[in-house]
Amino acid sequence: MYELLVLGSLLSRDMSGYKLCQVLGNALVPRRKISNGVMYPLLNKLAAAGDITFVTDTTDARGKKVAHLTATGRAHLHDMLVTPVTTDAKRESLYRFKFKGMATEPVAVQSQILNEWQIVKFKLNI
C-alpha cells in the first residue's frame, strides 16, 4: 500500500525520505507519523527493485539525496493502479493513493479506477 503512494508522489517531483514520510503520514486517515524505520526500508526495497534511484539534490548545499522515479517504477506504479483493490480495511486509503498516482495514466485506466471506486461506494451505501 505504501509503495503505491510513494511511487505516485514521485511522479510530480523528486523527494527526500523525510518529505515522503510527511506525505505518507498526511495521506493516511487518521493522520499518523511515519517513522524512519518504516520509510527507509521501503525506499531501499524500491531502489533494489529498480523502481527508484537516489540522486543528489543540486539545489541543496548539503548534497541531500532524493528519490527519483525510474521507468521501471512508472511501470510498477501502472501495474498497481490497474490491479483491483481487495475488500479490506485499507480499501479507502488504497483508492486515495490510486487517485494521487493516476494523473499520468491514459483516460481508460483513470476511468477504470473511478468506476471501481463508484462500485465500492455503492456497495458501502447498501
Steps between C-alpha positions, in 0.01 A plus 500: 500500500776745590685420178203630302504838672877539495525425128196718426650787699825478307316553172490874564852553634795341674470493880711424803411218737401763757255665259357163397440419870296821526305431180421145607404599854267773374335267249401243761173527691532556785821693443804329639867565532695260280829403659835477328491131593206459261598742224865421439462121471216568253719738299785248502262229379378724216860587409601132500208426265614781267184705559692799636853629505659742741645816348671800655279807529701766320298780661601388851836619633531189719476266203180337625393178326152485353301212354440510125238289322641278222328359191480168685331681789248658263417155362468359853271791594287432192469133597387595851249750361329247274498224763157476666482597866411224742219544747668578831547776752763676286277526194418872530865594556601298195251684283623837630853390413384386155335838440830672578694284256259476208554847348751379240303188410293471181134599528395134478700415814369808682143399408562144621620626840209743537245236395640253754479769769136576409412131533671483841319813621168361375555173687586689818177700482274193474 
